[in-house]
Amino acid sequence: GLAVLAGLVACKDPPSAPAATATPIPTSASVAKNVRIIDLGVVGAAAAIAKNGQFAGWVGGASINPHAAYWHGAILTDLGTVGGGVYSFATDVNSRGQVVGWGETAEERRVAILWNDGVPTILPAVSGGWYNAAFTIDGNGDIVGASGEGNAVNYIPKAVMWRDGQGFELGSVPPKGTRVKL
């Protein structure tokens, strides 16, 4: 099992725990044995963990705009922002180290982002998408999220998937290996 709370990660027998200070949790009837809390050492949050122990989330706090972040072992990488925006969030990471999330551009357009080796790529808007967000990435690099018209306060989202750099509304995703002409 796994629990993630504001920059702390609790997991049973973590695969490759970061080289950070680990504090044992007292064992009781309600707490599993061999569970540790790992302080990731920053203000922010860890949102996802890959099977190989990589984390994704964000760093920042009350006086600092949040930036998407990636932890591999004890190394923290600030993934920055895109399009002149001031914030970004990472929501998932796969075992290949690909991170997904979203950010806002200087034009206040919310964009879905894929980071490969720390380099951001803005994923194409799908449903006329002024508002886009990538939520999850699998081991094949397929990404799911939301896209919709409107803004962060007033928009109608549609479930979407990005595969090989192209976006589709769910229900219209072609089978893997299908060539798509634009």
NUMAR-331454 format. One line per field, with one value per residue (C-alpha): residue in one letter; chain; z, y, x. Coordinates in nm, 4 decimals, always signed. Each point is the difference from the previous one (the first is absolute). Layout:
N
r = [A	...]
c = [A	...]
Z = [Z	...]
Y = [Y	...]
X = [X	...]
//
This chain:
182
r = [G	L	A	V	L	A	G	L	V	A	C	K	D	P	P	S	A	P	A	A	T	A	T	P	I	P	T	S	A	S	V	A	K	N	V	R	I	I	D	L	G	V	V	G	A	A	A	A	I	A	K	N	G	Q	F	A	G	W	V	G	G	A	S	I	N	P	H	A	A	Y	W	H	G	A	I	L	T	D	L	G	T	V	G	G	G	V	Y	S	F	A	T	D	V	N	S	R	G	Q	V	V	G	W	G	E	T	A	E	E	R	R	V	A	I	L	W	N	D	G	V	P	T	I	L	P	A	V	S	G	G	W	Y	N	A	A	F	T	I	D	G	N	G	D	I	V	G	A	S	G	E	G	N	A	V	N	Y	I	P	K	A	V	M	W	R	D	G	Q	G	F	E	L	G	S	V	P	P	K	G	T	R	V	K	L]
c = [A	A	A	A	A	A	A	A	A	A	A	A	A	A	A	A	A	A	A	A	A	A	A	A	A	A	A	A	A	A	A	A	A	A	A	A	A	A	A	A	A	A	A	A	A	A	A	A	A	A	A	A	A	A	A	A	A	A	A	A	A	A	A	A	A	A	A	A	A	A	A	A	A	A	A	A	A	A	A	A	A	A	A	A	A	A	A	A	A	A	A	A	A	A	A	A	A	A	A	A	A	A	A	A	A	A	A	A	A	A	A	A	A	A	A	A	A	A	A	A	A	A	A	A	A	A	A	A	A	A	A	A	A	A	A	A	A	A	A	A	A	A	A	A	A	A	A	A	A	A	A	A	A	A	A	A	A	A	A	A	A	A	A	A	A	A	A	A	A	A	A	A	A	A	A	A	A	A	A	A	A	A]
Z = [+0.0000	-0.0372	+0.1615	-0.1055	+0.2200	-0.0487	-0.0813	+0.2148	-0.1483	+0.1892	-0.1733	+0.0936	-0.0973	-0.2487	-0.3099	-0.0015	+0.2795	-0.0381	+0.2057	+0.2451	+0.3707	+0.0731	+0.3231	+0.1080	+0.0750	+0.3296	-0.0610	+0.1207	-0.0989	-0.2514	-0.1523	-0.2197	+0.0883	-0.2155	-0.0915	+0.0022	-0.0461	-0.2337	+0.0244	-0.3514	+0.1517	-0.1757	+0.0328	-0.2545	-0.0686	-0.1554	-0.2186	-0.1564	+0.0310	-0.2675	+0.0739	+0.0002	+0.2713	-0.2077	+0.1253	-0.1723	+0.1530	+0.0594	+0.2099	+0.1241	+0.2729	+0.1250	-0.1304	-0.2990	-0.3041	-0.0276	-0.2659	-0.1195	+0.1572	-0.0481	+0.2555	-0.1008	+0.3104	+0.2042	-0.3067	-0.0434	-0.3408	-0.0253	-0.3356	-0.0263	-0.1956	-0.3665	-0.2279	+0.2345	+0.2718	+0.3705	+0.1213	-0.0929	+0.1678	-0.0662	+0.0539	-0.1031	-0.0935	-0.1678	+0.0467	-0.3035	+0.1835	-0.2231	+0.2028	-0.0837	+0.1436	-0.0877	+0.0212	-0.0961	-0.2726	+0.0121	-0.1893	+0.2887	-0.2257	+0.1915	-0.1904	+0.0405	+0.0222	-0.0544	+0.1333	-0.1526	+0.1770	+0.1501	-0.3395	-0.0230	-0.2963	-0.0045	-0.1100	-0.2748	+0.1092	-0.0777	+0.0406	-0.1045	+0.3287	+0.1678	+0.3133	-0.0169	+0.2631	-0.0139	+0.3023	-0.0561	-0.2195	-0.0428	-0.0783	-0.3746	+0.0173	-0.0503	+0.1916	+0.1209	+0.1240	-0.0763	-0.2656	-0.0322	-0.1066	+0.2486	+0.2890	+0.3357	+0.1595	-0.2779	-0.2432	-0.1187	+0.0078	-0.2200	+0.0774	-0.2402	-0.0817	-0.1606	-0.1882	-0.2001	+0.0268	-0.1291	+0.2097	-0.0209	+0.1890	+0.1784	-0.2059	-0.3155	+0.0827	-0.2874	+0.0752	+0.0856	-0.3169	-0.2143	-0.2234	+0.0358	-0.2726	+0.1052]
Y = [+0.0000	+0.3659	+0.3254	+0.3436	+0.3066	+0.3447	-0.1036	-0.3146	-0.3452	-0.3124	-0.3321	-0.3628	-0.1284	+0.2828	-0.1246	+0.2545	+0.2420	+0.3393	+0.0506	+0.2232	-0.0264	-0.2820	+0.0077	-0.3326	+0.0081	-0.1621	-0.3366	-0.0406	-0.1967	+0.2714	+0.0510	-0.2601	-0.1254	+0.1054	+0.3370	+0.3119	+0.3719	+0.1650	+0.3778	+0.1231	+0.3163	+0.2704	+0.2014	-0.1421	-0.3327	-0.3357	-0.1014	-0.3274	-0.2734	-0.2370	-0.3656	+0.0772	+0.2656	+0.3200	+0.2697	+0.2839	+0.2944	+0.3657	+0.2281	+0.3438	+0.1507	+0.3093	+0.2429	-0.2034	-0.0948	-0.3799	-0.1710	-0.3583	-0.2159	-0.3419	-0.2012	-0.2819	-0.1336	+0.3007	+0.2257	+0.2564	+0.1597	+0.3156	-0.0460	+0.3705	+0.1547	+0.0360	+0.2803	+0.2803	-0.1323	+0.0226	-0.3442	-0.3680	-0.3276	-0.3575	-0.2602	-0.3300	-0.1710	-0.3336	-0.2350	+0.1538	+0.3341	+0.1674	+0.2552	+0.1491	+0.2829	+0.3458	+0.3643	+0.3390	+0.2212	+0.3786	+0.0215	-0.1914	-0.3001	-0.3282	-0.2520	-0.3711	-0.0729	-0.3017	+0.0241	-0.2350	+0.0226	+0.3314	+0.1526	+0.1155	-0.0595	+0.1657	-0.2635	+0.1072	+0.1338	-0.2466	+0.1257	+0.3584	-0.0193	+0.3302	-0.2133	-0.3152	-0.2214	-0.3290	-0.2196	-0.3451	-0.1644	-0.3737	-0.1978	+0.0309	+0.3781	+0.0187	+0.2974	+0.0714	+0.3247	+0.2664	+0.2628	+0.2535	+0.3438	+0.2823	+0.0832	-0.1516	+0.1322	-0.0635	-0.2802	-0.3282	-0.2710	-0.3056	-0.3105	-0.0189	-0.2104	+0.0910	-0.2709	+0.0597	+0.3769	+0.0064	+0.0652	-0.1724	+0.0215	-0.3311	-0.2136	+0.1041	-0.1365	-0.2100	-0.3443	-0.0061	-0.0013	+0.1698	+0.2768	+0.3220	+0.2671	+0.3588]
X = [+0.0000	+0.0963	-0.1029	+0.1207	-0.0440	+0.1567	+0.3540	-0.0014	-0.0304	-0.0995	+0.0343	+0.0462	+0.3438	+0.0736	+0.1852	+0.2838	-0.0647	+0.1697	+0.3131	-0.1836	-0.0619	-0.2439	-0.1977	-0.1549	-0.3716	-0.1026	-0.1633	-0.3577	-0.3050	-0.0918	+0.3469	+0.1707	+0.3476	+0.2973	-0.1511	+0.2174	-0.0577	+0.2506	+0.0384	+0.0753	+0.1495	-0.2040	-0.3169	-0.2415	-0.1635	+0.0749	-0.2956	+0.1186	+0.2599	+0.1271	+0.0764	+0.3730	-0.0321	-0.0064	-0.2374	-0.1841	-0.1804	+0.0785	+0.2147	-0.0918	-0.2069	-0.1775	+0.2632	+0.1241	-0.2078	-0.0123	+0.2106	-0.0276	+0.2703	+0.1559	+0.1963	+0.2335	+0.1697	+0.1107	+0.0224	-0.2772	-0.0538	-0.2108	-0.1757	-0.0846	-0.2855	-0.0975	-0.1158	+0.0996	-0.2320	+0.0673	-0.1045	-0.0179	-0.0932	+0.1146	-0.2701	+0.1624	+0.3274	+0.0659	+0.2966	+0.1736	+0.0122	-0.2589	-0.1955	-0.3403	-0.2027	-0.1181	+0.0897	-0.1259	+0.1474	+0.0423	-0.3328	-0.1648	-0.0542	+0.0218	+0.2128	+0.0688	+0.3734	+0.2244	+0.3570	+0.2607	+0.3360	-0.1137	-0.0834	-0.3655	-0.2288	-0.3410	-0.2488	-0.2429	-0.3390	-0.2755	-0.3587	+0.0620	+0.1801	+0.0698	+0.0239	+0.2171	+0.1585	+0.1900	-0.0673	+0.1529	+0.2650	+0.0515	+0.3155	-0.0648	-0.0173	-0.3785	-0.1403	-0.3538	-0.1460	-0.2585	-0.0537	-0.2759	-0.1067	-0.0308	+0.2299	+0.0958	-0.3191	-0.2492	+0.0757	-0.1444	+0.2677	+0.0167	+0.2042	+0.2937	+0.3036	+0.3299	+0.1861	+0.3180	-0.0453	-0.3588	-0.3102	-0.3372	-0.3258	-0.0527	-0.2316	+0.1836	+0.3477	+0.1319	+0.1451	+0.3738	+0.2072	-0.2672	+0.1396	-0.1928	-0.0010	-0.0563]
//
